[in-house]
Amino acid sequence: MPSMKVEGDSDGDGDLSGGDTERSGGSSRGPDRDSSAEEADEPDSDDSSEMDESECERRRSECLDNLSNLEHQFSLLREQLYNERVKHVEYQLAEVRGGRSQEYLGPLRRLQENMRVRIEVAGILKQMRIENIKHIYDAEEQAAHQHFKVTI
């Protein structure tokens, strides 16, 4: 087996030249480092996977706690919103009953004006119909007198 030049050896007994030793030594060290690094990573990967599992479990429990907290806050806010809406509706109802609500008074004024116009139109229509009935009565009475005079 040929001898290789090792760092620290200063004798020139090796078969390889100095340049070859650096290149081959550097290239041979690379895979050695990689394989030893892979071997070193494998036990760490077991530890890291255990740590990852415990870390994942810890984060999962934190997320579940956060989710539970958010659900609780959401239910509180939903209840608060419901109570505020109920209070608002009760306030509006009190204003309507008291006759102070602008949402109520505006349409009420329009309805009252519409009612006044309809009553006025209905009154005029009634007068016209009464006049029409009187005219029909007068016409029939006159026709009866004329028919009576003709028959005599």
MODELLER restraints for C-alpha pairs under 7 A, 6 or more apart:
rsr = mdl.restraints
at = mdl.atoms
rsr.add(forms.Gaussian(group=physical.xy_distance, feature=features.Distance(at['CA:2:A'], at['CA:15:A']), mean=6.44, stdev=0.5))
rsr.add(forms.Gaussian(group=physical.xy_distance, feature=features.Distance(at['CA:3:A'], at['CA:14:A']), mean=5.32, stdev=0.5))
rsr.add(forms.Gaussian(group=physical.xy_distance, feature=features.Distance(at['CA:3:A'], at['CA:15:A']), mean=6.54, stdev=0.5))
rsr.add(forms.Gaussian(group=physical.xy_distance, feature=features.Distance(at['CA:4:A'], at['CA:14:A']), mean=5.35, stdev=0.5))
rsr.add(forms.Gaussian(group=physical.xy_distance, feature=features.Distance(at['CA:4:A'], at['CA:15:A']), mean=6.86, stdev=0.5))
rsr.add(forms.Gaussian(group=physical.xy_distance, feature=features.Distance(at['CA:4:A'], at['CA:16:A']), mean=6.69, stdev=0.5))
rsr.add(forms.Gaussian(group=physical.xy_distance, feature=features.Distance(at['CA:5:A'], at['CA:14:A']), mean=5.55, stdev=0.5))
rsr.add(forms.Gaussian(group=physical.xy_distance, feature=features.Distance(at['CA:5:A'], at['CA:21:A']), mean=6.49, stdev=0.5))
rsr.add(forms.Gaussian(group=physical.xy_distance, feature=features.Distance(at['CA:92:A'], at['CA:101:A']), mean=6.96, stdev=0.5))
rsr.add(forms.Gaussian(group=physical.xy_distance, feature=features.Distance(at['CA:95:A'], at['CA:101:A']), mean=4.82, stdev=0.5))
rsr.add(forms.Gaussian(group=physical.xy_distance, feature=features.Distance(at['CA:96:A'], at['CA:104:A']), mean=6.13, stdev=0.5))
